[in-house]
């Protein structure tokens, strides 16, 4: 699965649990950009966000996935969701 990510436009970085690495700060800004559990956290957020809807049509699934991907990336940058959404709509 991970091998396909690059062809879909995503960057995939690895950590080495064998060396005791669980997160890594690649650019030296003090924020660990590479985590071992990033995708697990994303799917957990998606599941909890979709649970109240009790089912989604296949036609709408890509819209929900895109929205939760946006939320995930906004959280990584530390911005609040509403200002980020407004900025996206205005630009």
C-alpha positions in Angstrom: 0.0 0.0 0.0 2.7 2.5 1.0 4.5 2.0 -2.4 1.5 3.4 -4.2 1.3 6.7 -2.2 3.9 8.5 -4.3 2.0 7.8 -7.5 -1.1 9.2 -5.9 0.8 12.5 -5.1 1.6 11.8 -1.4 5.1 11.8 0.2 5.9 8.8 2.4 8.7 8.9 4.9 9.8 6.0 7.2 11.1 5.8 10.7 13.2 3.0 12.1 11.7 1.4 15.2 14.8 -0.9 15.4 17.0 2.2 16.2 14.5 3.3 18.8 13.1 6.0 16.5 9.4 6.8 17.0 9.2 10.3 15.5 11.7 12.6 13.6 12.2 16.3 13.1 13.6 16.4 9.5 13.8 20.2 9.1 15.0 21.1 12.6 12.2 23.4 13.6 11.4 21.4 16.7 8.2 19.8 15.3 8.4 16.1 14.5 7.1 15.8 10.9 7.6 12.0 10.6 5.6 9.8 13.0 5.0 6.1 13.1 1.3 6.4 13.9 0.3 9.2 11.6 -2.1 7.1 9.4 -3.6 5.4 12.4 -4.4 8.8 13.8 -5.9 9.9 10.5 -8.2 6.8 10.2 -9.2 7.2 13.9 -10.2 10.9 13.2 -12.1 9.8 10.1 -14.0 7.0 11.8 -15.1 9.2 14.7 -16.1 11.9 12.3 -18.2 9.6 10.1 -19.8 7.6 12.9 -22.7 10.0 13.5 -23.7 9.8 9.8 -24.3 6.0 10.0 -23.3 5.3 6.4 -22.2 7.4 3.4 -22.8 6.8 -0.3 -20.0 5.8 -2.5 -20.5 9.0 -4.5 -19.9 11.2 -1.5 -17.1 9.2 0.1 -14.3 11.1 -1.7 -15.7 14.4 -0.5 -15.7 13.2 3.1 -12.2 11.8 2.7 -10.9 15.1 1.2 -12.5 17.1 4.0 -10.9 14.9 6.8 -7.6 15.1 4.9 -7.8 18.9 5.1 -8.6 18.8 8.8 -5.7 16.5 9.4 -3.2 18.8 7.7 -4.6 21.9 9.4 -4.0 20.3 12.8 -0.5 19.5 11.8 0.1 23.2 11.2 -1.5 24.1 14.4 -4.2 26.4 13.0 -7.7 26.5 14.1 -10.2 24.8 11.6 -12.6 27.7 11.0 -10.0 30.4 10.0 -8.3 27.8 7.7 -11.7 26.9 6.1 -12.5 30.6 5.6 -9.1 31.2 4.1 -9.5 28.3 1.7 -12.9 29.6 0.6 -11.8 33.2 0.1 -8.7 32.4 -1.9 
